[in-house]
Structure formats: C-alpha cells, structure tokens
Amino acid sequence: MRIRRTQRAAEGVAGYLFLLPFLLWLLIFFAYAFVRSVYFSFTDYNLFQPPVWTGLANYLALFREPLFLTALRNSLAFALVVTPAQTLLAFLLALVLNQKLRGILAFRSAYYMPSVTSSIVITLIFIWLYQRQGAINYLLTLGRAYGHLVLAGLALLVLFQLAQVLLERRRGLPAGWTDPVLGLSSLFLAVGAVAALVAAGVLPLARPADPVSIIWLNTTDRFPQGPISAPIPLIAIMLMNIWTTAPTFMLLYLAGLQDVPRELYEAAAVDGAKPWQQVVHITWPQLRPVTFLVLTLGLIGTLQMFDQVAIIGDQAPLQSTITLAYYVYHNAFPPGAIPRLGMASAAAVVLAVLTLCVVWLQRRVLRY
C-alpha cells in the first residue's frame, strides 16, 4: 500500500512539474498583469512618476472622451459585422471542402493559407490592394465595363438549366436542379449565347465607364449613409479580417463535419430530404457545439482587434479605424506624448468586462 501511495504521489508531483511552466506563465503574464491593470485604472500613472490614487476619475473621463466613444462604437460594429460573416463563410467553405472529390486536399490547403500567413504580410498586401489605383478598384472598373455581360450570362445559365431539367423530367429521367452535367452544358450554352448576342450587336462588348477610384483608407467617409453606418477604412479592415480568419474556423467546422454520423444523411435521403433540408435539419444542429466555439472565439477576437489596425497606422485617420484594443495601446504608448497608463488600464478593464458580457449574452442566446 505504501508503495502504491508513493507511486501515486510521485505521479502527482510529476504532473504538477509538467504544469509548472504554464502555471507560472499564466500567473505572471495574465493574473499578475490583470491585477496590476485594475490597480492602475484607479490611479494617475505615466510610467515616470509614482501612481497617484484617483478613484473612479479615469472611468468617468473615459465616457466623456470622444475618442474612446468612437473606439467603443467601432469595436462593437466590427464584432457585430465580422463575427457572423466569418462564421457563415467558414461554415459554407467547410460544406464545400467536405466533399469527396479528387484534389480536395489541395483546395483545403489553398483556402487555409491566409490563416497561416503572417498578419503583417497580409495587411501590407491589402494596403497595396486598397490604393486608389490598386487591384480592387481595377476589378470594380472591369465590373462596370463588363458587368452586363456577366449578368446576361448568369440569366441565360439559369434559363438553360431550367429548360434542360424540365426536358429531362418530361422524358421521365430524375434530373435535379443542380445536376453538374446539365450545369456544365448550360454554362457552355450561356457563354455561346452571350458571344452570339455580342456578335449580333444586341449586347455591347464593353460599356463606357469612368475608372473607379474609391478611397478605401485615407478618408473619414462612412458607408452606408444614415444612422447605421461604419467608416470606409473600418469596412476595409472588416473585409480583410473576414478573409484571414474564416479559414481557421473552417477547419473547426471540417472537424465537426467528420463526426456527423453518415447514417443520418442516408436515412434522410431515403425519406426524400433534399440536400438543403439535410443541411438545415441535420448538419447545422449537429454542429451546434462547434458553432458556439466559433462564435465565442470570433467575438473575443473581433472585440480585441489590434494588429491590423496598428499596421495600417497613418494610412487611415485614427478616428476611422481605432478600436478599444488600439485605444489602450494609443494611451499607453502615445506618439510624442506622455503615457496615460491610468486611462489605458481603465479602457483595458472596460474591454475585458465588455468581452465577458458579450460572450455571456451569446451563450444565453444559444443556450449552450
């Protein structure tokens, strides 16, 4: 008995020794840092002089400062737009990449590349794309000139697909609306029809259009016009963030899809359920735990958005891109000014409380 107890005690000590580096890291860089931040939030501290106790003065000053209110509004808008968008995009990508097709591993790797690429590199690339004569404005200019051909081709594609499906069903064949073989032939027919219309002069090859010169970064304009709007530079960061974070959540959904029993889909197919009905009534409910995890991580990440805003820096006005996390950094390390550690710590505490409240509310809504 003593030997067994000794072995158990040794195993317990070994386990704690393995946990010790992580526990020390957690205590020093999280627990201690959090306690210090809470203390500094009640003081006037500038890194050079001893902190002076001021009570709730920093918190009262925060909600009277326009820049903090702008950062709060931008962070909430960022979270409310980016989190649902990246979750939906990740779910759709996972559905597509979960198919058993030849070369699907290559597509999974390609879609996941933005998540493993450095955030600094991605942001610098997007800064180049967002220039007034950059690739995004160039593509929008092409859309103005040739968009009518694309719309005509899509309309003809739908008509040809509809006609072929109805013809096959009239012959007694079980043709579906998304039949890939019929879809490919409809695509060729639509392209040929558009080319014929252009050759006949019914459709112009290109419409005259002025070059698109949207100012994506160096502007204070908002979109859309009205009470519910966001600065255009912040919208540019939203698009960039959705593109870079959706692949990570796509992997979580892919892992969840692997655990959905195939018997459920087989039983639903026998009962006559269509693919979209299987997604709504089987796939989505089975992935509820994964969705909770994705939404939680997404909310935390969007509310604490910092790196992409910091990298863009002077490329955009501060009021158009500042978030709560960047507000904390801007007060702790202001360019050419005395640090305001008390205000920065108070803003950090507000951000932490806001994150906890939003995650708690999300959990109550999802009831998970």
C-alpha positions, -999 to +999 in steps of 0.1 A: +000+000+000+028+024+009+045+017-024+013+024-043+008+056-024+043+066-031+039+059-068+007+080-069+023+108-051+053+107-075+030+107-104+011+137-090+043+156-084+055+148-119+022+161-133+024+194-114+060+198-125+049+195-161+022+221-155+045+244-136+059+264-167+024+270-180+011+280-145+040+304-139+034+319-174-003+322-166+002+338-132+029+363-143+016+374-177-022+371-170-032+371-134-005+395-121-008+417-152-046+418-148-044+428-111-019+455-119-041+468-147-071+470-124-050+489-098-036+513-124-071+520-137-078+538-104-046+559-105-029+586-124+002+570-137+026+579-166+055+554-162+078+581-149+063+591-116+047+570-088+010+563-094-015+587-076-048+573-065-077+590-083-106+566-077-132+564-105-119+595-123-104+575-152-136+556-158-157+589-157-132+605-180-134+576-205-171+580-212-166+618-216-138+614-242-150+614-278-121+592-290-130+564-265-166+565-275-156+563-312-133+533-304-162+516-285-186+522-314-161+509-339-153+478-318-190+469-315-196+475-352-166+454-360-177+425-338-214+426-350-204+425-387-173+403-388-183+376-364-215+365-382-199+369-416-168+349-409-189+322-392-212+318-421-183+319-446-164+293-426-195+270-425-201+273-462-164+266-470-164+236-448-195+222-465-178+226-499-145+212-488-160+183-470-170+167-503-151+136-515-136+150-547-103+145-564-077+170-553-098+183-524-067+183-501-051+209-524-082+231-522-082+228-484-046+239-482-052+268-506-082+281-486-062+277-453-032+297-465-045+331-453-047+319-417-011+307-416+004+337-434+018+365-413-008+391-403+017+418-411+023+405-446-015+401-453-021+437-441+007+451-462-007+433-493-042+446-486-028+482-482-014+478-517-047+464-530-067+493-514-048+520-532-068+543-554-052+527-585-049+493-568-063+459-579-096+462-561-106+495-578-093+480-611-116+450-607-145+472-599-138+492-630-139+460-650-172+452-634-186+485-646-174+479-681-182+442-685-207+435-657-237+435-681-221+405-699-217+386-666-253+393-656-266+383-690-246+351-689-259+342-654-295+349-665-290+327-696-273+300-675-304+298-652-328+297-682-308+269-700-305+249-668-343+253-662-351+242-697-328+212-696-341+200-663-377+203-674-369+185-706-352+156-688-381+153-664-405+152-692-386+123-706-391+105-672-355+110-661-348+121-624-329+153-632-321+177-603-319+215-605-282+214-595-272+185-618-235+191-625-236+176-660-266+197-671-249+227-653-218+223-674-237+221-707-258+251-696-226+270-689-213+264-724-246+273-739-248+305-719-213+315-730-221+308-766-253+327-764-236+358-749-209+357-776-237+354-803-255+384-788-223+405-788-216+395-824-251+404-834-248+438-818-276+432-792-251+435-763-222+459-764-188+443-757-180+469-731-198+499-717-181+532-713-173+537-676-151+560-656-123+544-636-134+535-601-113+555-576-128+546-542-107+559-513-105+529-490-081+541-463-073+578-462-108+590-457-134+598-430-164+590-451-189+564-439-210+538-456-239+535-460-252+569-454-276+571-424-276+563-387-264+527-392-230+531-409-193+525-405-162+543-416-150+531-450-114+523-436-130+502-409-151+484-436-118+477-455-103+461-423-135+441-418-132+426-453-095+418-447-102+402-413-131+381-426-108+367-454-080+359-430-099+344-401-126+324-418-102+296-429-093+289-393-129+284-383-134+264-415-111+238-400-132+236-369-163+230-389-145+205-411-135+186-379-171+187-367-185+175-401-163+144-398-181+134-366-217+137-380-230+102-385-235+093-421-265+072-412-284+104-405-279+115-441-287+081-455-320+079-435-329+115-446-322+106-483-344+076-480-372+098-466-368+121-496-350+150-479-332+174-503-296+184-498-305+218-484-330+202-460-303+178-448-280+208-441-307+227-422-321+198-402-291+175-397-258+193-403-265+226-386-280+211-354-252+186-351-226+214-354-241+234-326-212+229-302-187+239-329-208+270-338-208+280-301-170+277-301-166+296-334-188+324-322-171+327-289-136+328-304-148+352-331-164+376-306-133+376-284-110+381-315-131+409-330-135+428-298-098+427-293-088+436-328-054+454-327-027+442-351-043+451-385-054+485-372-019+491-358-002+481-391-024+503-412-014+532-389-012+565-406-026+551-438-061+559-424-074+586-400-073+574-364-110+581-358-119+559-387-101+528-376-095+530-338-108+501-317-107+496-280-076+475-281-058+501-301-071+528-279-054+511-249-021+510-269-025+546-281-028+558-245-001+536-231+024+545-259+012+577-274+034+592-302+053+622-289+033+625-257+033+614-220+018+579-215-015+578-197-013+543-181-043+551-159-066+557-188-052+528-208-057+504-179-093+517-174-100+511-211-085+476-208-108+468-179-138+481-198-128+459-228-124+429-206-158+434-190-174+441-224-159+409-238-172+388-208-207+404-211-209+397-249-197+361-246-222+355-217-250+370-237-241+349-267-241+318-245-275+327-232-289+332-267-275+299-280-285+282-247-254+260-248 
